[in-house]
Amino acid sequence: MERRAAGTSLAERATESGQRASPAAMTANGFGYGSRPVYLDRAVYTTITMMSVLIAYDGWQNLKFWAAAGVILGPVLAMFVSHVFSASLARQAELHERPGRSEQMKIVRTELRFLLLAAPALTLLTILTVAGVSLGSSIQVIISLEGASLGFWGFVAGRRAGLSGWPLARTVAGGLIVGLLVLALQLFLEPGHASLVA
């Protein structure tokens, strides 16, 4: 009886693990900085995408505040739309039919939380603009902040893995190094041309 119960428990754990691995199931489980490690990768590549756009964009001196805010928010909105679309496709494949309206809205509500990734940059842009800092200088500060935030995500991942001391410090350092590598793109990328002028 005990062996049979153990076997059942193992099967249940396998089924539960399979459900957690499902893209649709992962989408339905919420943002959870600490509750679902799968969302760490989304936070990281959304941050890197935002940094890359800000680095490549040229003509900040020609923009007004709201146009600059739009350039910052644009990449995050694009990631939001792609997340909703990919999660909907994954759910459709799992259900073998199109998700209903309530399920679709649940996906949208879950993915809306990713828009919060733009909040620190937009808040800093507002503060620096009010303080009289030029848009060009403000964007440089924001890019540096976003690079440093990769160290924060490294810390979150390390803590989720149960790391402490030097192993945790190495994980944080790894995130900061990636941030520095993205910042180094400024030395090699030829900026584009601004299309949103004042």
C-alpha angles and dihedrals in degrees: 000000000000092000091049092049091049090051091051091049090051091051091049091050091050091050091047090049090050090052091051090051092053110106090220092049091049090051092050094053097074137246099286110166088206103020101064119031089196089076092060091074091053092050091049099048092042088054092048091047091052091048092050093051092048091048094049096044117098132193102050089149089066096054132093121223097264093048090051090049088052091054089052094046095043099078092046091050089049090052090048092054092047091049092051091048095047093044091050091051091048091050091048090053090049095048095037087228139064114285115255123246094264092051092046091051090050089056091048092049091049094049093044087075089069089069086073087075087076093052099085093050094046092046092050091046090053094048094047093046091052088048089057098250114151118252092243092055092042091055091051089054091047092050089052091048091051090050091051090049089067086067088055091053088049088054092050091050092047093051090048087054091051095248125154138167117012096353089056091045090053090052091051090046089052090056092048091049091053088050090052091049091054090047088052087065086078087072094054108028118091104220120240125231126273116245099177104076129179 
